[in-house]
């Protein structure tokens, strides 16, 4: 199984901190999973211009191909101005409309205030659904007070992240098994 942990911003450290924990939790729960942490702050991404994702080169081509090759993706996003960042939206724009078909997607959001709790449900979930993802519920919301010096200091957040990882892995295996069973029923 291939899983991408995507830190969906080109600024800040909170989302990266959380996604590093998520990556480690995946490896702890199932060392056989191939985990790739992509931090958009470390990538030189170009804006989508309507080309097929296979036509992009450099970091953009590598990132989009890695996402397309994954069985599951856990998307970490900060909330800026009550919205997801443009760098994350650009990822979705670079990919085809059915990019997440047969993939499981989970969401993690970081924000400075609890007032932004519903942003993933209102903005990110519809995009993932439109792109045909099987979305893990519930998502994990992490506030600024849950982090201190690039460490998660809230045990409840850690437990919720562990559960999100577990649910993502179980759902990914379940859907893969169901697809294999269906394909085997065709008899050719």
Secondary structure, DSSP 8 states (H G I E B T S, - for coil): -EEEEEE--SS-SHHHHHHHHHHHHHHHH-TTSEEEEEEGGGS------S--GGG--HHHHHHHHHHHH-SEEEEEEEEETTEE-HHHHHHHHHS-TTTTTT-EEEEEEEESSGGGTTHIIIIIHHHHHHTT-EE-SS-EEEEGGGEETTEE--HHHHHHHHHHHHHHHHHHHHHHHHHHHHHHHT--
